Amino acid sequence: SPDPAQPGGACAALPFGTRDVRTRQVPLTQANFMQALQASCSIPFVLQAVHHIAGAPPGAYWDGGITDYHMHLQYSSALDAIQNIAAGASPERAGGPNGLKSAGLVLYPHFQREVVPGWLDKQLTWRHRATPALDGMVVLAPNPEWVRTLPNGKLPDRQDFTHYGLDTAARVRAWQAATAASQQLAEEFAQWLERPDAAVLRPLAGPQPG
């Protein structure tokens, strides 16, 4: 059983594998919330690291995007999800759907379709493809055609500070317009969840060439 005296000892088990990178789990509390938030935004070697986070082992803490840019993780439910789907299609296998333990899917609301593993993979498009680690994941992302309707044809990002320079009002207007459009997407999705309409569903796209 977990040892509350150890870092992460009082935490629930993580839903993904942590053997690829040395990992310590620390409960998020009122005492360390602001420190953890600041560390998660501290770009390595650009901003200062955060030290002395309450409850965490000693060390320098930065944004972890170099190793985990997007949530491309080895989710523990992926294999079970695949088995459930296979059993559902072939009830005689593994005793049918009731013969397997229930497995959940990971719903990932994301700003793009690709789930990029690490920050250094941004330019390596072949690393943007799905892997078996994502077999149990459903990505909820805006259509690129919709993104092109936003101001400047893209989602707001930190490059806008350079683009607009000292014209803060123009940048704020562009960001507020994108926020309003995103809110409409959220409302439409919520309405669909309340009254699902299978008529608007489309088949999943096949593997992309390249």
C-alpha positions as CSV (number, residue, x, y, z in Angstrom):
1,S,0.0,0.0,0.0
2,P,1.2,3.6,-0.6
3,D,3.3,5.1,2.1
4,P,2.0,8.6,2.9
5,A,5.4,9.6,4.3
6,Q,7.0,9.2,0.9
7,P,6.6,11.7,-2.0
8,G,3.6,10.6,-3.9
9,G,2.7,8.0,-1.3
10,A,-0.7,9.4,-0.8
11,C,-1.5,9.8,-4.5
12,A,-3.7,7.6,-6.6
13,A,-2.0,5.4,-9.2
14,L,-1.3,7.3,-12.5
15,P,-3.3,6.0,-15.5
16,F,-0.2,5.8,-17.7
17,G,3.3,4.2,-17.6
18,T,6.2,6.1,-16.0
19,R,9.1,3.8,-16.7
20,D,10.4,5.7,-19.7
21,V,11.5,8.7,-17.6
22,R,12.2,8.7,-13.8
23,T,9.0,10.0,-12.2
24,R,8.1,11.1,-8.7
25,Q,4.4,11.8,-7.9
26,V,3.6,14.6,-5.5
27,P,0.1,15.6,-4.2
28,L,-1.1,19.0,-5.5
29,T,-2.0,21.1,-2.5
30,Q,-2.8,24.7,-1.6
31,A,0.8,25.0,-0.4
32,N,2.4,24.0,-3.7
33,F,-0.2,24.9,-6.3
34,M,1.3,28.3,-7.4
35,Q,4.8,26.9,-7.4
36,A,3.8,23.9,-9.5
37,L,1.9,26.2,-11.9
38,Q,4.9,28.5,-12.2
39,A,7.2,25.6,-12.8
40,S,5.0,24.1,-15.5
41,C,5.3,27.5,-17.4
42,S,9.0,27.9,-16.9
43,I,10.7,27.3,-20.3
44,P,14.0,25.5,-19.7
45,F,17.1,27.9,-20.0
46,V,14.8,30.8,-20.9
47,L,13.0,31.3,-17.6
48,Q,14.3,30.6,-14.1
49,A,13.6,27.2,-12.6
50,V,11.4,26.9,-9.5
51,H,13.0,25.5,-6.4
52,H,11.8,24.3,-3.0
53,I,8.3,23.2,-4.1
54,A,6.4,22.1,-1.0
55,G,6.2,18.3,-0.7
56,A,8.5,17.7,-3.7
57,P,12.0,16.3,-3.7
58,P,14.8,19.0,-3.8
59,G,15.8,20.2,-7.3
60,A,15.1,22.6,-10.1
61,Y,11.7,22.4,-11.8
62,W,10.9,23.5,-15.3
63,D,8.2,23.0,-17.9
64,G,8.3,19.3,-18.8
65,G,7.5,19.8,-22.5
66,I,10.9,18.5,-23.7
67,T,10.0,15.0,-22.7
68,D,6.1,15.3,-22.6
69,Y,5.1,18.0,-25.0
70,H,1.6,16.6,-25.6
71,M,-0.1,13.8,-23.6
72,H,1.4,11.1,-25.8
73,L,1.8,8.6,-23.0
74,Q,1.6,4.9,-22.5
75,Y,-2.0,4.8,-21.2
76,S,-2.8,1.7,-19.1
77,S,-6.3,1.3,-20.6
78,A,-5.1,1.1,-24.3
79,L,-4.7,-2.7,-24.4
80,D,-7.9,-3.4,-22.6
81,A,-9.8,-1.1,-25.0
82,I,-8.4,-2.9,-28.0
83,Q,-9.4,-6.2,-26.6
84,N,-12.9,-5.0,-25.8
85,I,-13.3,-3.7,-29.4
86,A,-12.1,-7.0,-30.8
87,A,-14.3,-9.0,-28.5
88,G,-17.3,-6.8,-29.4
89,A,-16.8,-7.5,-33.1
90,S,-16.3,-11.2,-32.5
91,P,-18.4,-12.3,-29.4
92,E,-17.0,-15.8,-29.6
93,R,-13.5,-14.5,-28.8
94,A,-12.5,-14.2,-25.1
95,G,-16.1,-14.9,-24.1
96,G,-17.5,-11.8,-25.8
97,P,-17.7,-8.3,-24.3
98,N,-18.7,-9.7,-20.9
99,G,-15.6,-11.9,-20.8
100,L,-13.3,-8.9,-20.5
101,K,-12.9,-6.3,-17.8
102,S,-14.3,-2.9,-18.6
103,A,-11.7,-0.5,-20.0
104,G,-12.1,3.2,-20.4
105,L,-11.0,5.5,-23.2
106,V,-8.9,8.6,-22.8
107,L,-10.7,11.7,-24.0
108,Y,-8.1,14.3,-25.0
109,P,-9.4,17.8,-25.8
110,H,-6.6,19.2,-27.9
111,F,-5.8,22.2,-30.1
112,Q,-4.7,20.0,-33.1
113,R,-5.2,16.5,-34.4
114,E,-1.6,15.4,-33.9
115,V,-0.3,14.4,-30.5
116,V,3.4,15.2,-30.5
117,P,5.5,13.3,-27.9
118,G,8.3,15.8,-27.1
119,W,9.1,19.5,-27.8
120,L,12.1,18.4,-30.0
121,D,9.7,16.4,-32.1
122,K,7.8,19.5,-33.4
123,Q,9.7,19.5,-36.7
124,L,9.9,15.7,-37.1
125,T,6.6,15.2,-38.8
126,W,7.0,11.4,-38.8
127,R,6.9,11.6,-35.0
128,H,3.5,13.1,-35.1
129,R,1.8,9.9,-36.2
130,A,-0.3,7.8,-33.8
131,T,1.4,4.9,-32.0
132,P,0.0,1.9,-30.1
133,A,0.2,4.1,-27.0
134,L,-2.8,6.1,-28.3
135,D,-4.9,3.1,-29.2
136,G,-7.3,3.9,-26.3
137,M,-7.4,7.6,-26.9
138,V,-10.1,9.8,-28.5
139,V,-8.7,13.2,-29.6
140,L,-11.2,16.0,-29.6
141,A,-9.7,18.7,-31.9
142,P,-10.9,21.6,-34.1
143,N,-11.0,21.1,-37.9
144,P,-8.1,22.8,-39.6
145,E,-10.6,24.5,-41.9
146,W,-12.3,26.1,-38.8
147,V,-8.9,27.2,-37.5
148,R,-8.3,29.1,-40.8
149,T,-11.4,31.2,-40.1
150,L,-9.8,32.7,-36.9
151,P,-7.9,36.0,-36.9
152,N,-4.7,35.5,-38.8
153,G,-5.9,32.0,-39.8
154,K,-4.5,30.4,-36.7
155,L,-4.9,29.8,-33.0
156,P,-3.6,32.5,-30.7
157,D,0.0,31.9,-29.6
158,R,3.0,33.8,-28.2
159,Q,4.1,34.8,-31.6
160,D,1.2,37.3,-31.5
161,F,3.2,39.5,-29.1
162,T,5.8,40.0,-31.9
163,H,3.2,40.3,-34.6
164,Y,1.2,43.0,-32.9
165,G,4.1,44.6,-31.1
166,L,2.9,47.5,-29.0
167,D,-0.6,47.4,-30.4
168,T,-2.0,45.5,-27.4
169,A,-5.6,46.4,-28.2
170,A,-5.4,44.7,-31.6
171,R,-3.9,41.6,-30.1
172,V,-6.6,41.5,-27.4
173,R,-9.3,41.9,-30.0
174,A,-7.9,39.0,-32.0
175,W,-7.7,36.8,-28.9
176,Q,-11.2,37.6,-27.8
177,A,-12.5,36.8,-31.2
178,A,-10.8,33.4,-31.1
179,T,-12.1,32.8,-27.6
180,A,-15.7,33.6,-28.7
181,A,-15.4,31.3,-31.6
182,S,-14.0,28.5,-29.4
183,Q,-16.9,29.0,-26.9
184,Q,-19.3,28.4,-29.8
185,L,-17.5,25.1,-30.5
186,A,-17.9,24.1,-26.9
187,E,-21.6,25.0,-26.8
188,E,-22.2,23.0,-30.0
189,F,-20.4,20.0,-28.6
190,A,-22.4,20.2,-25.3
191,Q,-25.6,20.3,-27.3
192,W,-24.6,17.3,-29.3
193,L,-23.8,15.4,-26.1
194,E,-27.3,16.1,-24.8
195,R,-29.0,15.0,-28.0
196,P,-26.5,12.9,-30.1
197,D,-27.2,12.8,-33.8
198,A,-25.6,9.9,-35.6
199,A,-26.4,11.5,-38.9
200,V,-23.6,14.0,-38.6
201,L,-21.0,11.4,-37.8
202,R,-18.3,10.7,-40.4
203,P,-16.0,7.7,-40.8
204,L,-12.5,8.1,-39.3
205,A,-9.9,9.0,-41.8
206,G,-7.4,6.3,-42.8
207,P,-3.6,6.5,-42.3
208,Q,-2.0,9.5,-43.9
209,P,0.7,9.0,-46.5
210,G,4.2,10.1,-45.9
